[in-house]
Amino acid sequence: MKFEAVKITQVIEQNFSHLMPDFYEMQTEYLASLNIIYDDLDASLVAMVLTNFLYKEQLNKKYMSINDFSFKNFYKKDKFKLPVSSFKIKDVSKLLNLPRETVRRKKEKLIKDQIIILDKKNKIYILNTAKIDRKIIENHINNLSKFLSKFSAYFSKNKFLINEVTKDEIKKDVDKKFLIYLTKFLDFQISYFANLKSILDIESIFISLLCNLNTLSSSSKSKNDPLNTKDLFYKMHELNSSFGLNATSISEITKIPRTTVLRKISKLEKIGLIKKDKFKRYASDNLSKAQCGKKILSAVESNVSLLGIFFTQCLETYIGTH
């Protein structure tokens, strides 16, 4: 069955306020887990690119069977290798909206931390999966499966020509075709964060996403009609019907040191993306009046299109063998 990404994107855009809490929940949980693995969010972006290159290289090889795509196979030592020549600093810099020197330093950090193994003799990179906690990847699979099932349920309930698929059904398929889903997931995440990084640093993006999630989660879906992307952009600050988050809570959720959180919050306040109440709790502010408001809206609209494509690809991957 073929799905049209443009139509999926239109539905997401028109129902933005109802669908985004599930999406932001996946994104914040994903970023928190990356901080646990890499202890450096910029390094995690570089790791995403290198990992994506590595597995795409393998998926293009004709000898790969369906069994090679499984989650279990992801942990087979030294099976997947990437030629050093495939990873060019300038290309990664452009892809991630990161300075070349930053990419170079983060790559060296990944090698020093032995998350990426550099075989100088054979000029290849190997992902050291032994350094990646299996429980964290299983949690990624669980979060992705939950997100996709919630989206499918929403589309099905509202008669958008998609049959509802349960979380367990999707999870079983992701386990089976893990490397296929992984490359599509990384394609999306790399482009998603690169769009936002043209405006904010990765820690500030994380904090903003968390504040948006808290705001939207407090707004009852049953009592409010869905808002499209632009309407939500202009009315986000009006939806705050619960307490904001304090710096300590933000630090605990994001795994970002509290001193760093305070610095990033101060910056986000100055440019008008978040606001503080008298109890020093933070929530989303009027985004349309922020210094970078137009850029943020443009990035969000671009990312909605990316999300439509990603969701479509996941549906087609799932339907492909069902």
C-alpha positions as a printed Julia matrix, in Angstrom:
322×3 Matrix{Float64}:
   0.0     0.0    0.0
   1.31    3.42  -0.99
   0.82    6.44   1.28
   1.17   10.04   0.14
   3.54   11.97   2.41
   2.01   15.28   1.32
  -1.44   14.26   2.56
  -0.04   12.86   5.8
   1.83   16.14   6.33
  -1.34   18.16   5.74
  -3.19   16.17   8.41
  -0.33   16.66  10.89
  -0.21   20.37  10.12
  -3.97   20.8   10.56
  -4.05   18.81  13.82
  -0.73   20.03  15.17
  -1.8    20.73  18.77
  -3.33   17.24  19.22
  -0.48   15.28  17.66
   2.56   17.14  18.94
   2.45   16.04  22.61
   3.13   12.44  21.53
   5.87   13.6   19.19
   7.53   15.92  21.73
   7.41   13.12  24.29
   9.36   10.87  21.91
  11.86   13.63  21.12
  12.57   14.58  24.74
  12.96   10.94  25.8
  15.27   10.35  22.84
  17.48   13.34  23.66
  17.66   12.35  27.33
  18.84    8.87  26.37
  21.46   10.32  24.02
  22.82   12.36  26.9
  23.16    9.16  28.92
  25.07    7.39  26.13
  27.31   10.23  24.93
  27.25   12.78  27.77
  27.43   15.4   25.0
  24.5    16.27  22.72
  26.61   17.71  19.9
  28.71   14.54  19.96
  25.49   12.53  19.75
  24.55   14.39  16.55
  27.9    13.47  15.0
  27.39    9.88  16.19
  23.97    9.86  14.51
  25.52   10.78  11.17
  28.35    8.27  11.43
  25.97    5.5   12.54
  23.58    6.34   9.72
  26.38    6.24   7.15
  27.56    2.91   8.56
  24.25    1.09   8.35
  23.18    2.61   5.04
  26.46    1.32   3.62
  25.48   -2.18   4.73
  21.82   -2.01   3.68
  22.94   -1.27   0.12
  24.82   -4.58  -0.06
  22.99   -7.29  -1.98
  24.01  -10.17   0.29
  22.03   -8.79   3.25
  19.06  -10.97   4.21
  16.02   -9.98   6.27
  17.61  -11.67   9.3
  20.55   -9.26   9.08
  18.19   -6.33   9.71
  17.05   -7.41  13.18
  17.71   -5.68  16.49
  19.57   -8.78  17.65
  21.95   -8.42  14.72
  22.71   -4.79  15.68
  24.79   -6.11  18.58
  26.87   -8.57  16.54
  30.43   -7.38  17.11
  32.41   -5.91  14.22
  29.85   -6.98  11.62
  29.26   -3.5   10.21
  32.15   -1.33   9.05
  32.4     2.09   7.39
  35.29    3.24   5.19
  36.99    6.32   6.68
  36.65    8.06   3.32
  32.85    8.0    3.68
  32.95   10.41   6.63
  34.03   13.87   5.5
  34.14   16.64   8.12
  32.91   19.34   5.74
  29.92   17.25   4.64
  28.91   16.42   8.2
  29.36   20.07   9.21
  26.96   21.18   6.5
  24.5    18.41   7.29
  24.3    19.23  11.01
  24.73   23.02  10.97
  27.8    22.53  13.17
  31.18   24.26  12.67
  33.82   21.99  11.11
  36.09   22.27  14.12
  33.24   21.2   16.39
  32.55   18.16  14.22
  36.23   17.25  14.25
  36.45   17.55  18.05
  33.26   15.57  18.63
  34.43   12.82  16.3
  37.71   12.6   18.21
  35.75   12.45  21.48
  33.66    9.54  20.19
  36.87    7.7   19.26
  38.53    8.54  22.59
  35.44    7.29  24.46
  35.63    4.13  22.3
  32.05    4.51  21.1
  33.51    4.65  17.61
  36.52    2.42  16.92
  38.99    3.66  14.31
  40.93    0.89  12.61
  43.83    2.94  11.21
  45.42    0.01   9.43
  42.33   -0.86   7.39
  40.97    2.71   7.39
  37.53    1.83   8.69
  35.17    2.92  11.46
  33.28    0.43  13.6
  30.42    1.27  15.96
  31.28   -0.21  19.36
  27.8    -1.41  20.33
  29.24   -2.82  23.57
  29.35    0.81  24.76
  25.65    1.31  24.04
  23.42   -0.05  26.79
  20.97   -2.51  25.29
  18.24   -1.26  27.64
  18.57    2.25  26.21
  18.11    1.01  22.63
  15.18   -1.13  23.75
  13.71    2.01  25.29
  14.22    3.83  21.95
  12.31    1.04  20.21
   9.56    1.21  22.8
   9.25    5.01  22.48
   9.2     4.88  18.68
   6.6     2.08  18.71
   4.45    4.02  21.17
   4.67    7.18  19.07
   3.83    5.41  15.78
   0.9     3.53  17.35
  -0.54    6.73  18.84
  -0.26    8.5   15.48
  -1.89    5.57  13.66
  -4.7     5.51  16.26
  -5.34    9.23  15.77
  -5.37    8.94  11.98
  -7.65    5.87  12.09
 -10.06    7.42  14.61
 -10.44   10.47  12.4
 -10.87    8.37   9.24
  -7.65    9.4    7.53
  -7.43    6.08   5.65
  -4.93    4.47   8.01
  -5.75    1.37  10.0
  -4.83    1.51  13.65
  -1.74   -0.54  14.55
  -1.01   -1.47  18.14
   2.21   -0.66  19.9
   3.05   -4.37  20.25
   2.49   -4.99  16.53
   4.8    -2.15  15.56
   7.39   -3.09  18.17
   7.55   -6.63  16.8
   8.12   -5.26  13.3
  10.8    -2.77  14.49
  12.62   -5.61  16.27
  12.56   -7.63  13.06
  13.56   -4.81  10.68
  15.5    -2.68  13.13
  18.24   -1.45  10.78
  15.7    -0.35   8.17
  13.73    1.65  10.73
  16.97    2.93  12.29
  18.26    4.57   9.09
  14.89    6.21   8.42
  14.73    7.38  12.04
  18.26    8.82  11.9
  17.58   10.52   8.55
  14.64   12.26  10.17
  16.4    13.18  13.42
  19.49   14.55  11.67
  17.39   16.82   9.42
  15.03   17.77  12.26
  17.77   18.96  14.6
  19.81   20.55  11.81
  16.82   22.78  10.98
  16.54   23.93  14.58
  20.31   24.23  15.07
  20.38   27.0   12.49
  18.65   29.03  15.23
  19.49   27.51  18.64
  22.12   25.29  20.22
  21.1    21.69  20.96
  20.67   22.14  24.74
  18.37   25.13  24.18
  16.38   23.1   21.65
  15.97   20.35  24.24
  14.76   22.76  26.94
  12.34   24.45  24.51
  10.9    21.08  23.43
  10.4    20.11  27.07
   8.57   23.37  27.86
   6.39   22.91  24.76
   5.58   19.34  25.82
   4.61   20.51  29.31
   2.4    23.25  27.87
   0.63   21.06  25.3
   0.16   18.14  27.68
  -1.71   20.43  30.06
  -4.15   21.43  27.32
  -7.04   18.93  27.18
  -7.53   17.38  23.74
 -11.13   16.56  24.54
 -12.09   20.14  25.33
 -10.19   21.96  22.61
 -10.44   21.77  18.84
  -7.09   21.04  17.19
  -4.94   24.02  16.25
  -2.86   24.05  13.09
   0.84   24.9   13.1
   0.48   28.68  12.73
  -2.44   29.01  15.13
  -0.57   27.06  17.8
   2.54   29.13  17.17
   0.59   32.32  17.97
  -1.44   30.86  20.85
   1.01   28.51  22.59
   1.42   30.82  25.59
  -2.37   30.97  26.06
  -2.58   27.19  26.57
  -0.6    27.2   29.8
  -3.1    25.81  32.3
  -0.61   24.07  34.59
   2.59   24.95  36.41
   5.79   25.46  34.46
   8.99   23.54  35.11
  11.73   24.73  37.45
  15.42   24.55  36.59
  16.02   21.51  38.8
  13.24   19.53  37.12
  14.51   20.52  33.67
  18.02   19.39  34.63
  16.78   16.05  35.99
  14.68   15.3   32.91
  17.2    16.43  30.29
  20.33   15.11  32.07
  21.88   18.55  31.4
  23.83   20.01  34.37
  21.75   22.54  36.32
  24.34   25.32  35.83
  24.11   24.8   32.06
  20.31   24.73  32.24
  20.31   28.09  34.03
  22.55   29.64  31.35
  20.4    28.31  28.52
  17.18   29.39  30.24
  18.54   32.92  30.62
  19.24   33.04  26.89
  15.83   31.6   25.98
  14.14   34.2   28.2
  16.03   37.05  26.57
  14.98   36.04  23.05
  11.38   35.46  24.18
  10.94   31.69  23.75
  10.18   30.93  27.39
   8.92   32.96  30.34
   9.37   32.73  34.12
   6.7    33.13  36.77
   7.2    34.47  40.33
   8.07   30.96  41.56
  10.88   30.62  38.97
   8.98   28.1   36.87
   9.4    28.2   33.12
   6.86   27.78  30.32
   6.55   28.55  26.62
   6.09   32.23  25.84
   4.41   34.0   22.91
   6.55   32.51  20.13
   5.28   34.97  17.52
   6.9    37.84  19.45
  10.24   36.11  20.0
  13.32   37.66  18.4
  13.73   34.61  16.17
   9.99   33.93  15.85
   9.8    33.86  12.05
  12.82   31.57  11.83
  11.34   29.23  14.43
   8.01   29.05  12.59
   9.8    28.33   9.3
  11.85   25.55  10.94
   8.74   24.05  12.57
   6.87   24.02   9.26
   9.83   22.37   7.55
  10.03   19.79  10.34
   6.31   19.0   10.02
   7.0    18.08   6.39
   9.91   15.89   7.51
   7.66   14.23  10.1
   5.06   13.5    7.42
   7.7    11.83   5.28
   9.09    9.85   8.22
   5.67    8.62   9.36
   4.85    7.62   5.77
   8.13    5.7    5.44
   7.47    3.85   8.7
   3.96    2.9    7.56
   5.29    1.6    4.26
   8.05   -0.35   6.03
   5.44   -1.92   8.32
   2.92   -2.67   5.54
   5.69   -4.03   3.29
   5.59   -7.53   4.78
   2.05   -7.56   6.17
